[in-house]
C-alpha cells in the first residue's frame, strides 16, 4: 500500500467520522478541495461510489461501509504495530489468551479485570475450549498464552506451573456416599458423564479406571 493510498483512505475515514468534507478538511488541516480530490481518487481506483450527498451532509454507501470498516481494522493494526515496536513494550497491543473451560468458568472474569487494570495498553482476545483444542492452538502459534491443565504441547513452548487442580466427581444430592474418597470400583457400574476425547481430562479419567483394572459400564461424553 503506497503512502498516497493511505492518505486517500484517511480522508475517507475522516469524512465518515465527521459527516462532511468540510469538517474532515479541518480535522486533517487540509483544504476542502484536497479532501474531495482524495476521496474521488479512492473511488476511481476502486471503481466504487463511497459516499452519497444528502444536502449539507453525506452518507456511506454499502461499498463505503465495507471499505471503511476494513480500513479501520487494517490501519488500526498498522498503528498498533508501529507503536509496539517504537516503544519496545511487549505489554502493548493484542494478547491472544486461551483457557480451558473449567478455568474460564471460575477465574476468567477476575483475570481479565486484573489484566485491564495492570496493563491498560493491552487488548485481550479470549478463546475458551477444552485443553486439547487450546493446546493445539498454542502449539500452532494461534495463541500467545494459554492456561490449561495437563498441557500437551511441543518442546519449544515454555510451560510454567501456576497451580494445581483437584479433580472430583459430582453427583445429585441424594447419591448415597459411604465414604469421602470413592474408588474406581465404586463408580464403575454407574452411568458416568465425562469430558470428550479432545480434553486431557478424558485421558486422566480413563487412566484412573485402567490403573485400577476397572472398565466403566456406561460412559457418556458431555
C-alpha positions in Angstrom: 0.0 0.0 0.0 1.5 3.3 -1.1 1.6 6.5 1.1 -0.8 8.1 -1.4 -3.3 5.3 -0.9 -3.1 5.6 2.8 -3.8 9.4 2.5 -6.9 8.7 0.4 -8.2 6.2 2.9 -7.5 8.5 5.8 -9.5 11.2 4.0 -12.4 8.8 3.6 -12.3 7.7 7.2 -12.3 11.3 8.4 -15.3 12.2 6.2 -17.2 9.2 7.5 -16.4 10.0 11.1 -17.2 13.7 11.0 -20.0 13.6 8.4 -18.8 16.2 6.0 -15.9 17.1 3.7 -15.5 20.5 5.4 -15.2 19.0 8.8 -12.7 16.4 7.5 -10.6 19.1 5.9 -10.4 21.0 9.2 -9.6 17.8 11.1 -6.7 16.9 8.7 -5.6 20.5 8.3 -6.2 20.5 4.5 -8.2 22.5 2.1 -11.7 21.0 1.3 -10.8 20.5 -2.4 -7.9 18.3 -1.3 -10.2 16.1 0.7 -12.7 15.9 -2.2 -9.9 15.0 -4.6 -8.5 12.3 -2.4 -11.9 10.7 -2.0 -12.6 10.9 -5.7 -9.2 9.3 -6.4 -10.0 6.5 -4.0 -13.4 5.9 -5.6 -11.8 5.9 -9.1 -9.1 3.5 -8.0 -11.6 1.0 -6.5 -14.3 1.7 -9.2 -17.0 2.2 -6.5 -19.0 5.0 -5.0 -18.3 5.5 -1.4 -20.5 8.5 -0.4 -23.9 9.8 -1.3 -24.6 13.5 -0.7 -27.8 14.4 1.3 -28.0 18.2 1.4 -25.2 19.5 3.5 -24.3 16.1 4.9 -23.3 12.8 3.3 -23.9 9.1 4.0 -21.9 6.0 3.2 -22.9 3.5 0.5 -22.8 -0.2 1.2 -19.4 -0.4 -0.5 -18.3 2.6 1.6 -19.3 0.9 4.8 -17.4 -2.3 3.8 -14.2 -0.3 2.8 -14.1 1.9 5.9 -14.7 -1.0 8.3 -11.8 -2.9 6.7 -9.7 0.3 6.7 -10.4 0.8 10.4 -9.1 -2.7 11.2 -6.1 -2.5 8.8 -4.9 0.9 9.8 -5.6 0.2 13.4 -3.4 -2.8 13.3 -0.7 -0.8 11.4 -0.7 1.9 14.1 -0.6 -0.7 16.8 2.4 -2.4 15.1 4.3 0.9 14.8 3.6 1.8 18.4 4.5 -1.6 19.7 8.0 -1.6 18.0 8.5 2.2 18.6 8.2 1.8 22.4 9.7 -1.8 22.5 6.9 -2.5 25.0 5.7 -6.2 24.8 2.8 -5.4 27.1 1.1 -3.3 24.4 -1.2 -4.4 21.6 -3.2 -7.6 21.3 -2.8 -10.5 23.7 -4.3 -13.8 22.4 -5.3 -15.7 25.5 -6.6 -19.2 25.6 -8.0 -21.1 28.6 -9.8 -24.3 29.3 -13.5 -24.3 30.2 -13.1 -25.1 33.9 -10.6 -22.3 34.4 -12.7 -19.9 32.4 -15.8 -20.7 34.5 -14.1 -20.0 37.8 -11.5 -17.3 37.0 -11.8 -15.7 33.6 -13.7 -12.6 34.7 -11.3 -11.9 37.5 -8.2 -12.5 35.3 -9.4 -10.2 32.5 -10.2 -7.4 35.1 -6.7 -7.7 36.5 -5.1 -7.6 33.1 -7.1 -4.5 32.1 -6.2 -2.8 35.4 -2.5 -3.5 35.4 -1.8 -3.4 31.7 -4.2 -0.9 30.1 -2.3 -0.8 26.8 -3.1 -4.5 26.2 -6.2 -5.6 24.3 -7.3 -9.1 25.1 -8.8 -11.7 22.7 -10.1 -14.8 24.6 -10.5 -18.3 23.3 -12.2 -20.9 25.6 -12.2 -24.6 24.8 -11.1 -27.9 26.1 -7.4 -28.5 26.9 -6.7 -30.4 23.7 -8.1 -27.6 21.5 -6.4 -24.8 23.4 -3.0 -26.7 23.4 -3.3 -27.2 19.7 -3.9 -23.5 19.1 -0.9 -22.6 21.3 1.4 -25.1 19.5 0.2 -23.6 16.2 1.0 -20.1 17.4 -2.6 -19.0 17.2 -2.4 -18.0 20.9 0.2 -16.1 22.8 -0.6 -17.5 26.3 -2.8 -20.4 27.4 -4.0 -21.6 30.8 -4.8 -25.3 30.7 -4.4 -28.4 32.8 -2.1 -31.2 31.6 -0.9 -29.3 28.5 0.2 -31.3 25.5 2.5 -29.0 23.5 5.8 -29.3 21.7 9.1 -28.6 23.4 9.5 -25.1 22.1 6.5 -23.9 24.1 7.5 -22.7 27.5 5.4 -24.2 30.3 5.0 -22.7 33.8 3.1 -24.4 36.7 0.8 -21.8 38.3 -1.3 -24.1 40.4 -2.9 -27.5 40.9 -6.4 -28.8 40.1 -8.2 -31.1 42.5 -10.3 -33.5 40.5 -13.6 -34.8 41.8 -16.9 -36.4 40.8 -20.2 -34.6 41.0 -23.5 -36.4 41.8 -27.1 -35.5 42.7 -27.8 -34.6 46.3 -29.4 -37.9 47.0 -26.5 -40.0 45.9 -25.5 -42.5 48.7 -21.9 -41.7 49.6 -20.5 -44.2 52.0 -17.1 -42.5 52.5 -15.3 -39.3 51.5 -13.0 -40.9 48.8 -14.5 -43.2 46.3 -12.6 -45.8 44.3 -12.9 -46.7 40.6 -14.7 -49.9 41.6 -17.3 -47.8 43.5 -18.1 -45.9 40.3 -17.6 -48.5 37.6 -21.2 -49.6 37.5 -22.7 -46.1 37.4 -23.6 -44.0 34.3 -20.7 -41.5 34.1 -20.6 -38.2 32.2 -17.0 -37.3 31.3 -15.1 -34.8 29.0 -14.7 -35.6 25.3 -11.5 -37.3 24.0 -10.0 -33.9 22.9 -9.9 -32.9 26.5 -6.8 -34.0 28.5 -9.2 -34.8 31.5 -10.7 -37.6 29.4 -7.4 -39.4 29.3 -6.8 -38.8 33.0 -10.2 -40.3 33.9 -9.7 -43.4 31.8 -6.3 -43.9 33.2 -7.7 -43.7 36.7 -10.0 -46.6 35.9 -7.4 -48.5 33.9 -4.8 -48.4 36.7 -7.4 -50.0 39.0 -8.3 -52.6 36.3 -11.9 -51.3 36.2 -13.9 -50.8 33.0 -16.8 -48.3 33.4 -20.0 -50.0 32.3 -21.7 -46.9 30.8 -20.0 -43.7 29.8 -21.4 -40.6 28.0 -19.5 -37.6 26.7 -20.6 -34.1 27.7 
